[in-house]
Amino acid sequence: MKKRLSLQDKAELAMKAAVRKVVADHKKTGRPLAIWKNGKAVNVSPDTL
């Protein structure tokens, strides 16, 4: 029998899937990805993802 996922678990899975999609899209198009690092927004090259 499968365990039913809580709403929080479902939301976390959806967020992780969305992030994977965005990262893949940025790698494919070669656009930098904006991330939060050391309290600042920085652009990361898609080659380093």
N, CA, C and O atoms as a Maestro MAE file, in Angstrom:
{
 s_m_m2io_version
 :::
 2.0.0
}

f_m_ct {
 s_m_title
 :::
 protein
 m_atom[196] {
  # First column is atom index #
  i_m_mmod_type
  r_m_x_coord
  r_m_y_coord
  r_m_z_coord
  i_m_residue_number
  s_m_chain_name
  s_m_pdb_residue_name
  s_m_pdb_atom_name
  i_m_atomic_number
  :::
  1 25 0.839 -1.180 0.000 1 A "MET " " N  " 7
  2 3 0.000 0.000 0.000 1 A "MET " " CA " 6
  3 2 0.888 1.248 0.000 1 A "MET " " C  " 6
  4 15 1.842 1.342 0.772 1 A "MET " " O  " 8
  5 25 0.565 2.195 -0.866 2 A "LYS " " N  " 7
  6 3 1.333 3.429 -0.954 2 A "LYS " " CA " 6
  7 2 0.929 4.407 0.140 2 A "LYS " " C  " 6
  8 15 -0.237 4.491 0.527 2 A "LYS " " O  " 8
  9 25 1.916 5.137 0.624 3 A "LYS " " N  " 7
  10 3 1.662 6.185 1.609 3 A "LYS " " CA " 6
  11 2 1.110 7.404 0.872 3 A "LYS " " C  " 6
  12 15 1.620 7.781 -0.183 3 A "LYS " " O  " 8
  13 25 0.087 8.006 1.418 4 A "ARG " " N  " 7
  14 3 -0.468 9.212 0.822 4 A "ARG " " CA " 6
  15 2 0.419 10.394 1.173 4 A "ARG " " C  " 6
  16 15 0.849 10.545 2.317 4 A "ARG " " O  " 8
  17 25 0.685 11.218 0.192 5 A "LEU " " N  " 7
  18 3 1.540 12.381 0.408 5 A "LEU " " CA " 6
  19 2 0.732 13.523 1.017 5 A "LEU " " C  " 6
  20 15 -0.425 13.748 0.663 5 A "LEU " " O  " 8
  21 25 1.369 14.235 1.937 6 A "SER " " N  " 7
  22 3 0.729 15.420 2.511 6 A "SER " " CA " 6
  23 2 0.773 16.545 1.478 6 A "SER " " C  " 6
  24 15 1.509 16.478 0.493 6 A "SER " " O  " 8
  25 25 -0.013 17.552 1.720 7 A "LEU " " N  " 7
  26 3 -0.018 18.710 0.829 7 A "LEU " " CA " 6
  27 2 1.370 19.339 0.772 7 A "LEU " " C  " 6
  28 15 1.814 19.782 -0.287 7 A "LEU " " O  " 8
  29 25 2.049 19.376 1.913 8 A "GLN " " N  " 7
  30 3 3.408 19.932 1.959 8 A "GLN " " CA " 6
  31 2 4.356 19.105 1.094 8 A "GLN " " C  " 6
  32 15 5.176 19.669 0.368 8 A "GLN " " O  " 8
  33 25 4.257 17.780 1.161 9 A "ASP " " N  " 7
  34 3 5.111 16.911 0.338 9 A "ASP " " CA " 6
  35 2 4.834 17.115 -1.143 9 A "ASP " " C  " 6
  36 15 5.761 17.163 -1.951 9 A "ASP " " O  " 8
  37 25 3.571 17.234 -1.496 10 A "LYS " " N  " 7
  38 3 3.192 17.466 -2.900 10 A "LYS " " CA " 6
  39 2 3.742 18.801 -3.398 10 A "LYS " " C  " 6
  40 15 4.236 18.902 -4.521 10 A "LYS " " O  " 8
  41 25 3.648 19.828 -2.541 11 A "ALA " " N  " 7
  42 3 4.153 21.155 -2.917 11 A "ALA " " CA " 6
  43 2 5.661 21.122 -3.110 11 A "ALA " " C  " 6
  44 15 6.185 21.731 -4.043 11 A "ALA " " O  " 8
  45 25 6.362 20.408 -2.224 12 A "GLU " " N  " 7
  46 3 7.817 20.310 -2.344 12 A "GLU " " CA " 6
  47 2 8.221 19.582 -3.621 12 A "GLU " " C  " 6
  48 15 9.155 20.002 -4.303 12 A "GLU " " O  " 8
  49 25 7.530 18.501 -3.948 13 A "LEU " " N  " 7
  50 3 7.828 17.771 -5.184 13 A "LEU " " CA " 6
  51 2 7.576 18.642 -6.410 13 A "LEU " " C  " 6
  52 15 8.355 18.620 -7.364 13 A "LEU " " O  " 8
  53 25 6.486 19.410 -6.383 14 A "ALA " " N  " 7
  54 3 6.170 20.298 -7.505 14 A "ALA " " CA " 6
  55 2 7.228 21.389 -7.654 14 A "ALA " " C  " 6
  56 15 7.615 21.728 -8.772 14 A "ALA " " O  " 8
  57 25 7.694 21.936 -6.541 15 A "MET " " N  " 7
  58 3 8.716 22.992 -6.583 15 A "MET " " CA " 6
  59 2 10.022 22.446 -7.136 15 A "MET " " C  " 6
  60 15 10.669 23.096 -7.957 15 A "MET " " O  " 8
  61 25 10.416 21.249 -6.692 16 A "LYS " " N  " 7
  62 3 11.654 20.650 -7.187 16 A "LYS " " CA " 6
  63 2 11.565 20.370 -8.685 16 A "LYS " " C  " 6
  64 15 12.538 20.578 -9.409 16 A "LYS " " O  " 8
  65 25 10.422 19.904 -9.154 17 A "ALA " " N  " 7
  66 3 10.242 19.639 -10.583 17 A "ALA " " CA " 6
  67 2 10.322 20.940 -11.380 17 A "ALA " " C  " 6
  68 15 10.902 20.975 -12.466 17 A "ALA " " O  " 8
  69 25 9.740 22.001 -10.837 18 A "ALA " " N  " 7
  70 3 9.773 23.298 -11.517 18 A "ALA " " CA " 6
  71 2 11.201 23.829 -11.609 18 A "ALA " " C  " 6
  72 15 11.596 24.375 -12.639 18 A "ALA " " O  " 8
  73 25 11.965 23.672 -10.551 19 A "VAL " " N  " 7
  74 3 13.365 24.138 -10.551 19 A "VAL " " CA " 6
  75 2 14.173 23.347 -11.572 19 A "VAL " " C  " 6
  76 15 14.964 23.925 -12.318 19 A "VAL " " O  " 8
  77 25 13.979 22.011 -11.613 20 A "ARG " " N  " 7
  78 3 14.698 21.197 -12.612 20 A "ARG " " CA " 6
  79 2 14.376 21.659 -14.029 20 A "ARG " " C  " 6
  80 15 15.258 21.699 -14.887 20 A "ARG " " O  " 8
  81 25 13.120 22.005 -14.274 21 A "LYS " " N  " 7
  82 3 12.701 22.464 -15.606 21 A "LYS " " CA " 6
  83 2 13.370 23.797 -15.961 21 A "LYS " " C  " 6
  84 15 13.849 23.981 -17.080 21 A "LYS " " O  " 8
  85 25 13.396 24.712 -15.008 22 A "VAL " " N  " 7
  86 3 14.017 26.026 -15.255 22 A "VAL " " CA " 6
  87 2 15.506 25.870 -15.517 22 A "VAL " " C  " 6
  88 15 16.035 26.482 -16.445 22 A "VAL " " O  " 8
  89 25 16.193 25.061 -14.716 23 A "VAL " " N  " 7
  90 3 17.634 24.856 -14.903 23 A "VAL " " CA " 6
  91 2 17.900 24.222 -16.262 23 A "VAL " " C  " 6
  92 15 18.818 24.637 -16.968 23 A "VAL " " O  " 8
  93 25 17.108 23.225 -16.634 24 A "ALA " " N  " 7
  94 3 17.280 22.576 -17.941 24 A "ALA " " CA " 6
  95 2 17.059 23.566 -19.077 24 A "ALA " " C  " 6
  96 15 17.790 23.555 -20.068 24 A "ALA " " O  " 8
  97 25 16.050 24.420 -18.934 25 A "ASP " " N  " 7
  98 3 15.765 25.422 -19.970 25 A "ASP " " CA " 6
  99 2 16.919 26.406 -20.107 25 A "ASP " " C  " 6
  100 15 17.286 26.771 -21.224 25 A "ASP " " O  " 8
  101 25 17.486 26.835 -19.008 26 A "HIS " " N  " 7
  102 3 18.609 27.786 -19.056 26 A "HIS " " CA " 6
  103 2 19.852 27.121 -19.660 26 A "HIS " " C  " 6
  104 15 20.595 27.761 -20.404 26 A "HIS " " O  " 8
  105 25 20.078 25.852 -19.346 27 A "LYS " " N  " 7
  106 3 21.211 25.141 -19.964 27 A "LYS " " CA " 6
  107 2 21.018 25.042 -21.470 27 A "LYS " " C  " 6
  108 15 21.956 25.239 -22.242 27 A "LYS " " O  " 8
  109 25 19.790 24.735 -21.878 28 A "LYS " " N  " 7
  110 3 19.484 24.557 -23.298 28 A "LYS " " CA " 6
  111 2 19.651 25.853 -24.088 28 A "LYS " " C  " 6
  112 15 20.158 25.843 -25.210 28 A "LYS " " O  " 8
  113 25 19.222 26.973 -23.492 29 A "THR " " N  " 7
  114 3 19.266 28.248 -24.208 29 A "THR " " CA " 6
  115 2 20.555 29.028 -23.979 29 A "THR " " C  " 6
  116 15 20.824 30.003 -24.681 29 A "THR " " O  " 8
  117 25 21.361 28.599 -22.989 30 A "GLY " " N  " 7
  118 3 22.623 29.278 -22.723 30 A "GLY " " CA " 6
  119 2 22.487 30.552 -21.916 30 A "GLY " " C  " 6
  120 15 23.449 31.310 -21.791 30 A "GLY " " O  " 8
  121 25 21.312 30.801 -21.367 31 A "ARG " " N  " 7
  122 3 21.097 32.003 -20.556 31 A "ARG " " CA " 6
  123 2 21.588 31.781 -19.133 31 A "ARG " " C  " 6
  124 15 21.449 30.679 -18.601 31 A "ARG " " O  " 8
  125 25 22.164 32.811 -18.503 32 A "PRO " " N  " 7
  126 3 22.579 32.663 -17.104 32 A "PRO " " CA " 6
  127 2 21.356 32.517 -16.204 32 A "PRO " " C  " 6
  128 15 20.258 32.962 -16.538 32 A "PRO " " O  " 8
  129 25 21.573 31.894 -15.077 33 A "LEU " " N  " 7
  130 3 20.509 31.661 -14.109 33 A "LEU " " CA " 6
  131 2 20.773 32.532 -12.885 33 A "LEU " " C  " 6
  132 15 21.876 32.511 -12.340 33 A "LEU " " O  " 8
  133 25 19.782 33.290 -12.452 34 A "ALA " " N  " 7
  134 3 19.926 34.138 -11.273 34 A "ALA " " CA " 6
  135 2 19.674 33.291 -10.031 34 A "ALA " " C  " 6
  136 15 18.654 32.610 -9.928 34 A "ALA " " O  " 8
  137 25 20.616 33.342 -9.089 35 A "ILE " " N  " 7
  138 3 20.469 32.617 -7.829 35 A "ILE " " CA " 6
  139 2 20.782 33.553 -6.673 35 A "ILE " " C  " 6
  140 15 21.351 34.626 -6.872 35 A "ILE " " O  " 8
  141 25 20.413 33.148 -5.471 36 A "TRP " " N  " 7
  142 3 20.702 33.912 -4.265 36 A "TRP " " CA " 6
  143 2 21.954 33.327 -3.637 36 A "TRP " " C  " 6
  144 15 21.991 32.134 -3.335 36 A "TRP " " O  " 8
  145 25 22.996 34.157 -3.431 37 A "LYS " " N  " 7
  146 3 24.248 33.676 -2.864 37 A "LYS " " CA " 6
  147 2 24.821 34.730 -1.942 37 A "LYS " " C  " 6
  148 15 24.998 35.884 -2.333 37 A "LYS " " O  " 8
  149 25 25.109 34.330 -0.719 38 A "ASN " " N  " 7
  150 3 25.684 35.235 0.284 38 A "ASN " " CA " 6
  151 2 24.871 36.522 0.429 38 A "ASN " " C  " 6
  152 15 25.438 37.606 0.561 38 A "ASN " " O  " 8
  153 25 23.561 36.399 0.404 39 A "GLY " " N  " 7
  154 3 22.695 37.552 0.611 39 A "GLY " " CA " 6
  155 2 22.520 38.454 -0.587 39 A "GLY " " C  " 6
  156 15 21.954 39.541 -0.470 39 A "GLY " " O  " 8
  157 25 23.003 38.015 -1.752 40 A "LYS " " N  " 7
  158 3 22.888 38.832 -2.967 40 A "LYS " " CA " 6
  159 2 22.431 37.970 -4.132 40 A "LYS " " C  " 6
  160 15 22.681 36.765 -4.165 40 A "LYS " " O  " 8
  161 25 21.759 38.601 -5.088 41 A "ALA " " N  " 7
  162 3 21.378 37.917 -6.319 41 A "ALA " " CA " 6
  163 2 22.572 37.947 -7.268 41 A "ALA " " C  " 6
  164 15 23.146 39.008 -7.511 41 A "ALA " " O  " 8
  165 25 22.949 36.786 -7.805 42 A "VAL " " N  " 7
  166 3 24.056 36.713 -8.748 42 A "VAL " " CA " 6
  167 2 23.641 35.856 -9.953 42 A "VAL " " C  " 6
  168 15 22.789 34.974 -9.844 42 A "VAL " " O  " 8
  169 25 24.255 36.134 -11.080 43 A "ASN " " N  " 7
  170 3 24.000 35.353 -12.290 43 A "ASN " " CA " 6
  171 2 25.056 34.253 -12.382 43 A "ASN " " C  " 6
  172 15 26.247 34.500 -12.192 43 A "ASN " " O  " 8
  173 25 24.593 33.024 -12.679 44 A "VAL " " N  " 7
  174 3 25.479 31.880 -12.802 44 A "VAL " " CA " 6
  175 2 25.423 31.402 -14.255 44 A "VAL " " C  " 6
  176 15 24.349 31.265 -14.842 44 A "VAL " " O  " 8
  177 25 26.593 31.157 -14.809 45 A "SER " " N  " 7
  178 3 26.676 30.662 -16.176 45 A "SER " " CA " 6
  179 2 26.014 29.297 -16.273 45 A "SER " " C  " 6
  180 15 26.144 28.493 -15.349 45 A "SER " " O  " 8
  181 25 25.314 29.012 -17.354 46 A "PRO " " N  " 7
  182 3 24.674 27.708 -17.504 46 A "PRO " " CA " 6
  183 2 25.701 26.573 -17.604 46 A "PRO " " C  " 6
  184 15 25.356 25.412 -17.382 46 A "PRO " " O  " 8
  185 25 26.952 26.894 -17.934 47 A "ASP " " N  " 7
  186 3 27.990 25.876 -18.010 47 A "ASP " " CA " 6
  187 2 28.357 25.319 -16.634 47 A "ASP " " C  " 6
  188 15 28.831 24.188 -16.524 47 A "ASP " " O  " 8
  189 25 28.137 26.117 -15.585 48 A "THR " " N  " 7
  190 3 28.487 25.675 -14.242 48 A "THR " " CA " 6
  191 2 27.331 24.996 -13.514 48 A "THR " " C  " 6
  192 15 27.492 24.534 -12.384 48 A "THR " " O  " 8
  193 25 26.189 24.934 -14.145 49 A "LEU " " N  " 7
  194 3 25.031 24.304 -13.491 49 A "LEU " " CA " 6
  195 2 25.099 22.803 -13.529 49 A "LEU " " C  " 6
  196 15 24.200 22.131 -13.022 49 A "LEU " " O  " 8
  :::
 }
 m_bond[195] {
  # First column is bond index #
  i_m_from
  i_m_to
  i_m_order
  :::
  1 1 2 1
  2 2 3 1
  3 3 4 2
  4 3 5 1
  5 5 6 1
  6 6 7 1
  7 7 8 2
  8 7 9 1
  9 9 10 1
  10 10 11 1
  11 11 12 2
  12 11 13 1
  13 13 14 1
  14 14 15 1
  15 15 16 2
  16 15 17 1
  17 17 18 1
  18 18 19 1
  19 19 20 2
  20 19 21 1
  21 21 22 1
  22 22 23 1
  23 23 24 2
  24 23 25 1
  25 25 26 1
  26 26 27 1
  27 27 28 2
  28 27 29 1
  29 29 30 1
  30 30 31 1
  31 31 32 2
  32 31 33 1
  33 33 34 1
  34 34 35 1
  35 35 36 2
  36 35 37 1
  37 37 38 1
  38 38 39 1
  39 39 40 2
  40 39 41 1
  41 41 42 1
  42 42 43 1
  43 43 44 2
  44 43 45 1
  45 45 46 1
  46 46 47 1
  47 47 48 2
  48 47 49 1
  49 49 50 1
  50 50 51 1
  51 51 52 2
  52 51 53 1
  53 53 54 1
  54 54 55 1
  55 55 56 2
  56 55 57 1
  57 57 58 1
  58 58 59 1
  59 59 60 2
  60 59 61 1
  61 61 62 1
  62 62 63 1
  63 63 64 2
  64 63 65 1
  65 65 66 1
  66 66 67 1
  67 67 68 2
  68 67 69 1
  69 69 70 1
  70 70 71 1
  71 71 72 2
  72 71 73 1
  73 73 74 1
  74 74 75 1
  75 75 76 2
  76 75 77 1
  77 77 78 1
  78 78 79 1
  79 79 80 2
  80 79 81 1
  81 81 82 1
  82 82 83 1
  83 83 84 2
  84 83 85 1
  85 85 86 1
  86 86 87 1
  87 87 88 2
  88 87 89 1
  89 89 90 1
  90 90 91 1
  91 91 92 2
  92 91 93 1
  93 93 94 1
  94 94 95 1
  95 95 96 2
  96 95 97 1
  97 97 98 1
  98 98 99 1
  99 99 100 2
  100 99 101 1
  101 101 102 1
  102 102 103 1
  103 103 104 2
  104 103 105 1
  105 105 106 1
  106 106 107 1
  107 107 108 2
  108 107 109 1
  109 109 110 1
  110 110 111 1
  111 111 112 2
  112 111 113 1
  113 113 114 1
  114 114 115 1
  115 115 116 2
  116 115 117 1
  117 117 118 1
  118 118 119 1
  119 119 120 2
  120 119 121 1
  121 121 122 1
  122 122 123 1
  123 123 124 2
  124 123 125 1
  125 125 126 1
  126 126 127 1
  127 127 128 2
  128 127 129 1
  129 129 130 1
  130 130 131 1
  131 131 132 2
  132 131 133 1
  133 133 134 1
  134 134 135 1
  135 135 136 2
  136 135 137 1
  137 137 138 1
  138 138 139 1
  139 139 140 2
  140 139 141 1
  141 141 142 1
  142 142 143 1
  143 143 144 2
  144 143 145 1
  145 145 146 1
  146 146 147 1
  147 147 148 2
  148 147 149 1
  149 149 150 1
  150 150 151 1
  151 151 152 2
  152 151 153 1
  153 153 154 1
  154 154 155 1
  155 155 156 2
  156 155 157 1
  157 157 158 1
  158 158 159 1
  159 159 160 2
  160 159 161 1
  161 161 162 1
  162 162 163 1
  163 163 164 2
  164 163 165 1
  165 165 166 1
  166 166 167 1
  167 167 168 2
  168 167 169 1
  169 169 170 1
  170 170 171 1
  171 171 172 2
  172 171 173 1
  173 173 174 1
  174 174 175 1
  175 175 176 2
  176 175 177 1
  177 177 178 1
  178 178 179 1
  179 179 180 2
  180 179 181 1
  181 181 182 1
  182 182 183 1
  183 183 184 2
  184 183 185 1
  185 185 186 1
  186 186 187 1
  187 187 188 2
  188 187 189 1
  189 189 190 1
  190 190 191 1
  191 191 192 2
  192 191 193 1
  193 193 194 1
  194 194 195 1
  195 195 196 2
  :::
 }
}
